Amino acid sequence: MNSSVVPWDDLSDDQRAGLARYVRRQVVQLEDVGFMPTVPPGGPPRAASYRRVGRVRARRLDAGLHWNCSTGSDMLAHCTASAV
């Protein structure tokens, strides 16, 4: 067992506030790389809902495209004739 793990009620107000700030920063960093948190049905009643809005720049492919992402995973895009 980790000795750093204690009940939330045992933490001081300053410790709780610091941990809440830390978690908020972690969520922002995850969102920055595309992670989209969702609250499952029946999730915590205090969970906030929101929508992510952003801009993208894109161009229609003339042919399929294959590349490797930074993690080394193979990526493949298919070209379709109809507009989306």
N, CA, C and O atoms as a GROMACS GRO file, in nm:
protein
  336
    1MET      N    1   0.084  -0.118   0.000
    1MET     CA    2   0.000   0.000   0.000
    1MET      C    3   0.089   0.125   0.000
    1MET      O    4   0.194   0.127   0.064
    2ASN      N    5   0.046   0.226  -0.071
    2ASN     CA    6   0.120   0.352  -0.081
    2ASN      C    7   0.087   0.440   0.039
    2ASN      O    8  -0.029   0.472   0.062
    3SER      N    9   0.189   0.479   0.114
    3SER     CA   10   0.166   0.560   0.234
    3SER      C   11   0.120   0.702   0.201
    3SER      O   12   0.075   0.774   0.289
    4SER      N   13   0.131   0.742   0.073
    4SER     CA   14   0.085   0.875   0.032
    4SER      C   15  -0.066   0.878   0.007
    4SER      O   16  -0.124   0.986  -0.005
    5VAL      N   17  -0.127   0.763   0.000
    5VAL     CA   18  -0.271   0.756  -0.026
    5VAL      C   19  -0.344   0.767   0.108
    5VAL      O   20  -0.332   0.680   0.194
    6VAL      N   21  -0.419   0.874   0.123
    6VAL     CA   22  -0.496   0.896   0.246
    6VAL      C   23  -0.638   0.938   0.208
    6VAL      O   24  -0.660   0.983   0.096
    7PRO      N   25  -0.733   0.923   0.299
    7PRO     CA   26  -0.869   0.969   0.270
    7PRO      C   27  -0.873   1.119   0.242
    7PRO      O   28  -0.800   1.196   0.304
    8TRP      N   29  -0.957   1.158   0.148
    8TRP     CA   30  -0.972   1.298   0.109
    8TRP      C   31  -0.999   1.386   0.231
    8TRP      O   32  -0.945   1.495   0.241
    9ASP      N   33  -1.083   1.338   0.323
    9ASP     CA   34  -1.118   1.415   0.442
    9ASP      C   35  -0.999   1.439   0.534
    9ASP      O   36  -1.003   1.529   0.618
   10ASP      N   37  -0.893   1.360   0.520
   10ASP     CA   38  -0.774   1.378   0.604
   10ASP      C   39  -0.679   1.486   0.551
   10ASP      O   40  -0.583   1.523   0.618
   11LEU      N   41  -0.707   1.536   0.431
   11LEU     CA   42  -0.621   1.639   0.371
   11LEU      C   43  -0.664   1.778   0.418
   11LEU      O   44  -0.781   1.802   0.448
   12SER      N   45  -0.567   1.868   0.425
   12SER     CA   46  -0.599   2.007   0.459
   12SER      C   47  -0.666   2.074   0.340
   12SER      O   48  -0.661   2.023   0.228
   13ASP      N   49  -0.728   2.188   0.364
   13ASP     CA   50  -0.791   2.263   0.255
   13ASP      C   51  -0.689   2.298   0.147
   13ASP      O   52  -0.719   2.291   0.028
   14ASP      N   53  -0.567   2.337   0.189
   14ASP     CA   54  -0.461   2.372   0.093
   14ASP      C   55  -0.421   2.250   0.009
   14ASP      O   56  -0.399   2.262  -0.112
   15GLN      N   57  -0.410   2.134   0.074
   15GLN     CA   58  -0.375   2.012  -0.001
   15GLN      C   59  -0.484   1.976  -0.101
   15GLN      O   60  -0.454   1.938  -0.214
   16ARG      N   61  -0.609   1.987  -0.061
   16ARG     CA   62  -0.720   1.957  -0.153
   16ARG      C   63  -0.719   2.052  -0.272
   16ARG      O   64  -0.735   2.009  -0.386
   17ALA      N   65  -0.700   2.182  -0.245
   17ALA     CA   66  -0.697   2.281  -0.353
   17ALA      C   67  -0.581   2.253  -0.448
   17ALA      O   68  -0.596   2.262  -0.570
   18GLY      N   69  -0.465   2.219  -0.393
   18GLY     CA   70  -0.349   2.189  -0.477
   18GLY      C   71  -0.372   2.067  -0.564
   18GLY      O   72  -0.336   2.068  -0.682
   19LEU      N   73  -0.431   1.964  -0.509
   19LEU     CA   74  -0.461   1.843  -0.588
   19LEU      C   75  -0.565   1.871  -0.695
   19LEU      O   76  -0.556   1.818  -0.806
   20ALA      N   77  -0.665   1.953  -0.663
   20ALA     CA   78  -0.766   1.989  -0.763
   20ALA      C   79  -0.703   2.065  -0.879
   20ALA      O   80  -0.736   2.041  -0.995
   21ARG      N   81  -0.612   2.158  -0.848
   21ARG     CA   82  -0.541   2.232  -0.955
   21ARG      C   83  -0.459   2.136  -1.041
   21ARG      O   84  -0.456   2.148  -1.163
   22TYR      N   85  -0.392   2.042  -0.977
   22TYR     CA   86  -0.310   1.944  -1.049
   22TYR      C   87  -0.396   1.862  -1.146
   22TYR      O   88  -0.360   1.844  -1.262
   23VAL      N   89  -0.509   1.813  -1.098
   23VAL     CA   90  -0.596   1.732  -1.184
   23VAL      C   91  -0.649   1.816  -1.300
   23VAL      O   92  -0.656   1.767  -1.413
   24ARG      N   93  -0.687   1.940  -1.274
   24ARG     CA   94  -0.734   2.027  -1.384
   24ARG      C   95  -0.626   2.045  -1.490
   24ARG      O   96  -0.656   2.042  -1.610
   25ARG      N   97  -0.501   2.065  -1.448
   25ARG     CA   98  -0.391   2.080  -1.544
   25ARG      C   99  -0.372   1.952  -1.625
   25ARG      O  100  -0.347   1.957  -1.745
   26GLN      N  101  -0.384   1.837  -1.559
   26GLN     CA  102  -0.369   1.710  -1.629
   26GLN      C  103  -0.477   1.693  -1.735
   26GLN      O  104  -0.448   1.648  -1.846
   27VAL      N  105  -0.600   1.730  -1.703
   27VAL     CA  106  -0.710   1.719  -1.799
   27VAL      C  107  -0.684   1.810  -1.919
   27VAL      O  108  -0.706   1.770  -2.033
   28VAL      N  109  -0.639   1.932  -1.893
   28VAL     CA  110  -0.608   2.025  -2.003
   28VAL      C  111  -0.499   1.967  -2.093
   28VAL      O  112  -0.509   1.975  -2.215
   29GLN      N  113  -0.396   1.909  -2.033
   29GLN     CA  114  -0.288   1.850  -2.114
   29GLN      C  115  -0.340   1.732  -2.196
   29GLN      O  116  -0.301   1.716  -2.312
   30LEU      N  117  -0.426   1.652  -2.140
   30LEU     CA  118  -0.484   1.540  -2.215
   30LEU      C  119  -0.570   1.591  -2.330
   30LEU      O  120  -0.566   1.537  -2.440
   31GLU      N  121  -0.649   1.695  -2.304
   31GLU     CA  122  -0.731   1.754  -2.411
   31GLU      C  123  -0.645   1.811  -2.522
   31GLU      O  124  -0.680   1.802  -2.640
   32ASP      N  125  -0.531   1.871  -2.485
   32ASP     CA  126  -0.440   1.930  -2.584
   32ASP      C  127  -0.389   1.826  -2.684
   32ASP      O  128  -0.356   1.861  -2.798
   33VAL      N  129  -0.382   1.700  -2.642
   33VAL     CA  130  -0.334   1.597  -2.733
   33VAL      C  131  -0.450   1.513  -2.791
   33VAL      O  132  -0.427   1.408  -2.850
   34GLY      N  133  -0.573   1.561  -2.771
   34GLY     CA  134  -0.687   1.498  -2.836
   34GLY      C  135  -0.772   1.407  -2.750
   34GLY      O  136  -0.871   1.353  -2.800
   35PHE      N  137  -0.738   1.389  -2.624
   35PHE     CA  138  -0.819   1.305  -2.536
   35PHE      C  139  -0.950   1.377  -2.507
   35PHE      O  140  -0.950   1.495  -2.470
   36MET      N  141  -1.060   1.307  -2.523
   36MET     CA  142  -1.192   1.368  -2.502
   36MET      C  143  -1.261   1.300  -2.384
   36MET      O  144  -1.320   1.193  -2.402
   37PRO      N  145  -1.256   1.358  -2.265
   37PRO     CA  146  -1.322   1.296  -2.151
   37PRO      C  147  -1.474   1.299  -2.168
   37PRO      O  148  -1.529   1.398  -2.217
   38THR      N  149  -1.540   1.194  -2.127
   38THR     CA  150  -1.686   1.188  -2.130
   38THR      C  151  -1.735   1.132  -1.998
   38THR      O  152  -1.666   1.054  -1.932
   39VAL      N  153  -1.854   1.172  -1.960
   39VAL     CA  154  -1.914   1.120  -1.839
   39VAL      C  155  -2.008   1.008  -1.881
   39VAL      O  156  -2.101   1.031  -1.959
   40PRO      N  157  -1.987   0.888  -1.831
   40PRO     CA  158  -2.074   0.776  -1.870
   40PRO      C  159  -2.214   0.794  -1.814
   40PRO      O  160  -2.233   0.864  -1.714
   41PRO      N  161  -2.313   0.730  -1.876
   41PRO     CA  162  -2.449   0.736  -1.822
   41PRO      C  163  -2.449   0.692  -1.676
   41PRO      O  164  -2.388   0.592  -1.641
   42GLY      N  165  -2.517   0.767  -1.593
   42GLY     CA  166  -2.520   0.736  -1.451
   42GLY      C  167  -2.395   0.781  -1.378
   42GLY      O  168  -2.375   0.745  -1.262
   43GLY      N  169  -2.310   0.861  -1.445
   43GLY     CA  170  -2.187   0.910  -1.384
   43GLY      C  171  -2.213   1.007  -1.271
   43GLY      O  172  -2.329   1.031  -1.235
   44PRO      N  173  -2.109   1.062  -1.215
   44PRO     CA  174  -2.125   1.151  -1.100
   44PRO      C  175  -2.220   1.267  -1.131
   44PRO      O  176  -2.205   1.332  -1.235
   45PRO      N  177  -2.316   1.294  -1.043
   45PRO     CA  178  -2.413   1.401  -1.070
   45PRO      C  179  -2.350   1.539  -1.077
   45PRO      O  180  -2.407   1.630  -1.138
   46ARG      N  181  -2.233   1.558  -1.015
   46ARG     CA  182  -2.168   1.690  -1.017
   46ARG      C  183  -2.078   1.709  -1.139
   46ARG      O  184  -2.020   1.816  -1.157
   47ALA      N  185  -2.065   1.607  -1.222
   47ALA     CA  186  -1.977   1.618  -1.339
   47ALA      C  187  -2.033   1.721  -1.436
   47ALA      O  188  -2.151   1.720  -1.469
   48ALA      N  189  -1.945   1.808  -1.480
   48ALA     CA  190  -1.986   1.912  -1.575
   48ALA      C  191  -1.987   1.856  -1.716
   48ALA      O  192  -1.910   1.766  -1.749
   49SER      N  193  -2.074   1.910  -1.798
   49SER     CA  194  -2.073   1.872  -1.938
   49SER      C  195  -2.025   1.994  -2.018
   49SER      O  196  -2.050   2.108  -1.980
   50TYR      N  197  -1.957   1.968  -2.126
   50TYR     CA  198  -1.907   2.075  -2.211
   50TYR      C  199  -1.882   2.020  -2.350
   50TYR      O  200  -1.882   1.899  -2.372
   51ARG      N  201  -1.860   2.110  -2.443
   51ARG     CA  202  -1.829   2.071  -2.579
   51ARG      C  203  -1.699   2.137  -2.619
   51ARG      O  204  -1.676   2.255  -2.591
   52ARG      N  205  -1.612   2.061  -2.684
   52ARG     CA  206  -1.485   2.113  -2.730
   52ARG      C  207  -1.505   2.174  -2.868
   52ARG      O  208  -1.565   2.112  -2.956
   53VAL      N  209  -1.456   2.292  -2.886
   53VAL     CA  210  -1.466   2.363  -3.014
   53VAL      C  211  -1.326   2.397  -3.061
   53VAL      O  212  -1.242   2.439  -2.981
   54GLY      N  213  -1.300   2.379  -3.187
   54GLY     CA  214  -1.168   2.410  -3.240
   54GLY      C  215  -1.173   2.430  -3.390
   54GLY      O  216  -1.277   2.411  -3.452
   55ARG      N  217  -1.063   2.467  -3.445
   55ARG     CA  218  -1.050   2.486  -3.589
   55ARG      C  219  -0.950   2.388  -3.645
   55ARG      O  220  -0.851   2.353  -3.580
   56VAL      N  221  -0.977   2.343  -3.765
   56VAL     CA  222  -0.882   2.256  -3.834
   56VAL      C  223  -0.861   2.309  -3.974
   56VAL      O  224  -0.947   2.377  -4.030
   57ARG      N  225  -0.748   2.277  -4.030
   57ARG     CA  226  -0.719   2.307  -4.169
   57ARG      C  227  -0.707   2.174  -4.241
   57ARG      O  228  -0.632   2.086  -4.197
   58ALA      N  229  -0.778   2.159  -4.349
   58ALA     CA  230  -0.777   2.031  -4.418
   58ALA      C  231  -0.780   2.053  -4.568
   58ALA      O  232  -0.815   2.160  -4.618
   59ARG      N  233  -0.741   1.948  -4.639
   59ARG     CA  234  -0.753   1.950  -4.785
   59ARG      C  235  -0.799   1.812  -4.829
   59ARG      O  236  -0.767   1.712  -4.766
   60ARG      N  237  -0.874   1.810  -4.937
   60ARG     CA  238  -0.924   1.684  -4.989
   60ARG      C  239  -0.809   1.602  -5.049
   60ARG      O  240  -0.724   1.656  -5.120
   61LEU      N  241  -0.807   1.474  -5.018
   61LEU     CA  242  -0.704   1.386  -5.072
   61LEU      C  243  -0.735   1.350  -5.218
   61LEU      O  244  -0.850   1.326  -5.254
   62ASP      N  245  -0.631   1.347  -5.299
   62ASP     CA  246  -0.645   1.299  -5.437
   62ASP      C  247  -0.616   1.150  -5.445
   62ASP      O  248  -0.653   1.083  -5.542
   63ALA      N  249  -0.549   1.098  -5.343
   63ALA     CA  250  -0.515   0.956  -5.338
   63ALA      C  251  -0.501   0.918  -5.190
   63ALA      O  252  -0.493   1.005  -5.104
   64GLY      N  253  -0.498   0.789  -5.163
   64GLY     CA  254  -0.481   0.743  -5.026
   64GLY      C  255  -0.349   0.793  -4.969
   64GLY      O  256  -0.258   0.830  -5.043
   65LEU      N  257  -0.339   0.793  -4.838
   65LEU     CA  258  -0.219   0.845  -4.772
   65LEU      C  259  -0.180   0.748  -4.660
   65LEU      O  260  -0.266   0.703  -4.585
   66HIS      N  261  -0.051   0.718  -4.649
   66HIS     CA  262   0.000   0.630  -4.544
   66HIS      C  263   0.113   0.702  -4.472
   66HIS      O  264   0.200   0.761  -4.536
   67TRP      N  265   0.111   0.700  -4.338
   67TRP     CA  266   0.217   0.762  -4.261
   67TRP      C  267   0.228   0.693  -4.125
   67TRP      O  268   0.142   0.613  -4.087
   68ASN      N  269   0.334   0.725  -4.053
   68ASN     CA  270   0.353   0.674  -3.917
   68ASN      C  271   0.343   0.792  -3.821
   68ASN      O  272   0.404   0.896  -3.842
   69CYS      N  273   0.265   0.774  -3.714
   69CYS     CA  274   0.255   0.882  -3.615
   69CYS      C  275   0.376   0.875  -3.522
   69CYS      O  276   0.459   0.785  -3.532
   70SER      N  277   0.384   0.970  -3.430
   70SER     CA  278   0.502   0.980  -3.343
   70SER      C  279   0.522   0.858  -3.254
   70SER      O  280   0.633   0.833  -3.208
   71THR      N  281   0.415   0.781  -3.230
   71THR     CA  282   0.428   0.660  -3.148
   71THR      C  283   0.473   0.541  -3.232
   71THR      O  284   0.498   0.433  -3.178
   72GLY      N  285   0.482   0.560  -3.365
   72GLY     CA  286   0.523   0.452  -3.454
   72GLY      C  287   0.407   0.375  -3.515
   72GLY      O  288   0.429   0.285  -3.596
   73SER      N  289   0.284   0.409  -3.476
   73SER     CA  290   0.167   0.340  -3.531
   73SER      C  291   0.148   0.375  -3.678
   73SER      O  292   0.168   0.490  -3.719
   74ASP      N  293   0.109   0.275  -3.756
   74ASP     CA  294   0.077   0.298  -3.897
   74ASP      C  295  -0.058   0.367  -3.908
   74ASP      O  296  -0.154   0.328  -3.843
   75MET      N  297  -0.064   0.469  -3.990
   75MET     CA  298  -0.189   0.542  -4.014
   75MET      C  299  -0.219   0.534  -4.163
   75MET      O  300  -0.128   0.533  -4.246
   76LEU      N  301  -0.348   0.528  -4.197
   76LEU     CA  302  -0.388   0.515  -4.336
   76LEU      C  303  -0.515   0.596  -4.359
   76LEU      O  304  -0.613   0.580  -4.286
   77ALA      N  305  -0.514   0.682  -4.459
   77ALA     CA  306  -0.631   0.761  -4.496
   77ALA      C  307  -0.676   0.716  -4.633
   77ALA      O  308  -0.595   0.700  -4.724
   78HIS      N  309  -0.807   0.695  -4.648
   78HIS     CA  310  -0.863   0.654  -4.777
   78HIS      C  311  -0.923   0.776  -4.845
   78HIS      O  312  -0.976   0.865  -4.779
   79CYS      N  313  -0.914   0.780  -4.974
   79CYS     CA  314  -0.971   0.886  -5.054
   79CYS      C  315  -1.110   0.842  -5.100
   79CYS      O  316  -1.126   0.732  -5.152
   80THR      N  317  -1.209   0.929  -5.081
   80THR     CA  318  -1.344   0.898  -5.129
   80THR      C  319  -1.385   0.999  -5.233
   80THR      O  320  -1.337   1.112  -5.232
   81ALA      N  321  -1.472   0.961  -5.322
   81ALA     CA  322  -1.513   1.047  -5.433
   81ALA      C  323  -1.616   1.151  -5.388
   81ALA      O  324  -1.619   1.261  -5.443
   82SER      N  325  -1.699   1.119  -5.289
   82SER     CA  326  -1.806   1.212  -5.250
   82SER      C  327  -1.759   1.306  -5.141
   82SER      O  328  -1.675   1.272  -5.058
   83ALA      N  329  -1.818   1.426  -5.143
   83ALA     CA  330  -1.786   1.525  -5.039
   83ALA      C  331  -1.859   1.489  -4.912
   83ALA      O  332  -1.968   1.431  -4.914
   84VAL      N  333  -1.798   1.524  -4.801
   84VAL     CA  334  -1.860   1.496  -4.670
   84VAL      C  335  -1.929   1.619  -4.619
   84VAL      O  336  -1.987   1.617  -4.511
   0.00000   0.00000   0.00000
